Amino acid sequence: MPGVDAAQFRQLLGRFATGVTVVTTRDAEGRPIGMTASSVASVSLDPPLLLVSVARENDMHPALKGAARFVVNVLAADQEAISRRFAAEHANRFDGIGYRETRQGLPVLEGVLASIECDKHAEAPGGDHTVFFGLVTGGSVSDRRPLLYYRGGYAGLGNGGT
């Protein structure tokens, strides 16, 4: 069974509002690397697992294949420019972007809603993507408002949201 075409798939899934994240790690040369990702989900409470789906043609793919750890940075409502920066083809997406390092030397973006530190637990093929599973080992949270992605554009919560 071939499934729906790409346009219908985008239209259908575009009605599912998602949070916006930037996944970060270090590449084989030790440089910080990151990419915008909305295909992130919790998987399990015991053990605490999440997943992130990465296109095989993305420059982040080989970095995550080789990495032992990564961070999921959950973006705040005022960080749309950061999302766009890490979604674009850019030689060094970290130029001018504030970040700190975890004890393991992983980049955590400044001002994020949450940072979720993970040890890579497993990976599995998923069509033209690889699904990477992370064992959550730490992180931090703030009380900022989230950046959302809906119907092909950025959105935020209404005044009644928290």
C-alpha positions as CSV (number, residue, x, y, z in Angstrom):
1,M,0.0,0.0,0.0
2,P,1.7,3.2,-1.1
3,G,0.1,5.7,1.3
4,V,-1.0,9.3,0.6
5,D,1.1,11.7,-1.5
6,A,3.5,14.1,0.1
7,A,1.2,17.1,-0.3
8,Q,-1.8,15.4,1.5
9,F,0.5,14.0,4.2
10,R,1.8,17.6,4.9
11,Q,-1.8,18.9,4.9
12,L,-3.0,16.3,7.3
13,L,-0.1,16.4,9.7
14,G,0.0,20.2,9.5
15,R,-3.1,20.3,11.6
16,F,-1.1,18.8,14.5
17,A,0.4,21.6,16.5
18,T,3.9,20.7,17.7
19,G,6.5,22.3,19.9
20,V,9.7,23.5,18.2
21,T,13.1,22.3,19.2
22,V,16.7,22.5,18.2
23,V,18.6,19.3,18.7
24,T,22.3,19.9,19.4
25,T,25.4,17.7,19.7
26,R,29.0,17.8,18.6
27,D,30.2,16.6,15.2
28,A,33.1,14.2,14.6
29,E,35.5,17.2,14.7
30,G,34.1,18.3,18.0
31,R,32.3,21.4,16.6
32,P,28.8,22.2,17.9
33,I,26.0,21.3,15.4
34,G,22.3,21.6,15.6
35,M,19.1,21.4,13.7
36,T,15.5,22.5,14.1
37,A,13.2,19.6,14.8
38,S,9.5,19.3,15.4
39,S,9.4,15.5,15.1
40,V,10.2,14.9,18.8
41,A,8.0,12.8,21.2
42,S,8.1,11.1,24.5
43,V,8.3,7.3,24.2
44,S,8.5,5.8,27.7
45,L,8.6,6.8,31.4
46,D,10.5,3.7,32.5
47,P,13.1,4.1,31.3
48,P,12.7,7.8,30.4
49,L,13.0,7.8,26.6
50,L,12.2,10.3,23.9
51,L,12.6,10.1,20.1
52,V,13.7,12.5,17.4
53,S,13.4,11.9,13.7
54,V,16.1,13.2,11.4
55,A,16.2,13.1,7.6
56,R,19.1,11.1,6.3
57,E,20.2,14.0,4.0
58,N,20.4,16.5,6.9
59,D,23.9,17.4,8.0
60,M,22.8,16.6,11.5
61,H,22.3,12.9,10.5
62,P,25.9,11.8,10.5
63,A,26.6,13.8,13.7
64,L,23.8,12.0,15.5
65,K,24.9,8.6,14.1
66,G,28.3,9.2,15.6
67,A,27.3,10.9,18.8
68,A,26.9,9.2,22.2
69,R,24.8,12.1,23.6
70,F,22.5,15.0,22.4
71,V,20.4,17.8,23.8
72,V,16.8,18.7,22.8
73,N,16.4,22.4,23.3
74,V,12.7,23.3,23.5
75,L,12.3,26.8,22.1
76,A,10.4,29.7,23.8
77,A,7.9,31.9,22.0
78,D,10.4,34.6,21.2
79,Q,12.9,32.2,19.6
80,E,11.4,31.9,16.1
81,A,14.6,33.5,14.6
82,I,16.7,30.7,16.3
83,S,14.4,28.1,14.8
84,R,14.7,29.6,11.4
85,R,18.5,29.8,11.7
86,F,18.9,26.1,12.7
87,A,16.4,25.0,9.9
88,A,18.4,26.8,7.2
89,E,21.5,25.7,5.3
90,H,24.1,27.7,7.1
91,A,27.8,27.0,7.4
92,N,27.9,27.7,11.1
93,R,24.5,27.9,12.7
94,F,26.0,28.8,16.1
95,D,27.5,32.1,14.8
96,G,26.0,34.8,17.1
97,I,23.9,32.3,19.0
98,G,24.3,32.2,22.8
99,Y,24.8,28.9,24.4
100,R,26.5,27.1,27.3
101,E,27.9,23.7,27.6
102,T,26.7,20.7,29.7
103,R,29.3,18.8,31.8
104,Q,29.7,16.5,28.8
105,G,30.5,19.5,26.6
106,L,27.2,19.6,24.7
107,P,25.7,22.9,23.6
108,V,22.5,24.1,25.3
109,L,20.9,27.2,23.7
110,E,20.4,30.2,26.0
111,G,16.8,31.3,26.9
112,V,15.1,28.0,26.0
113,L,11.9,26.8,27.6
114,A,13.6,23.5,28.5
115,S,16.8,21.6,27.7
116,I,16.6,17.8,27.7
117,E,19.9,16.0,27.9
118,C,20.0,12.5,26.4
119,D,22.3,9.6,26.0
120,K,21.7,8.0,22.6
121,H,19.8,4.8,23.5
122,A,19.0,3.3,20.0
123,E,18.2,4.2,16.5
124,A,15.9,2.7,13.8
125,P,15.2,3.4,10.1
126,G,12.0,5.3,9.4
127,G,11.5,5.9,5.7
128,D,13.8,8.6,4.5
129,H,14.6,9.4,8.2
130,T,16.3,7.7,11.1
131,V,14.6,7.7,14.4
132,F,17.0,8.3,17.3
133,F,16.0,7.3,20.8
134,G,17.4,9.2,23.7
135,L,17.6,8.1,27.4
136,V,16.9,11.3,29.3
137,T,19.7,11.9,31.8
138,G,19.1,15.5,32.9
139,G,18.0,18.9,31.9
140,S,16.4,22.1,33.0
141,V,13.1,24.0,32.6
142,S,11.8,27.5,32.7
143,D,8.3,29.1,32.9
144,R,8.5,30.8,29.5
145,R,5.8,30.3,26.8
146,P,6.5,27.8,24.0
147,L,7.1,28.3,20.3
148,L,4.6,26.2,18.3
149,Y,4.5,25.1,14.7
150,Y,1.1,24.8,13.0
151,R,-0.1,24.6,9.4
152,G,3.3,25.4,8.0
153,G,4.0,28.5,10.2
154,Y,4.9,29.5,13.7
155,A,2.3,30.2,16.4
156,G,2.1,30.7,20.1
157,L,-0.4,30.0,22.8
158,G,-3.4,32.4,23.3
159,N,-3.6,34.5,26.4
160,G,-5.4,31.7,28.3
161,G,-2.4,29.3,27.9
162,T,0.4,28.7,30.3
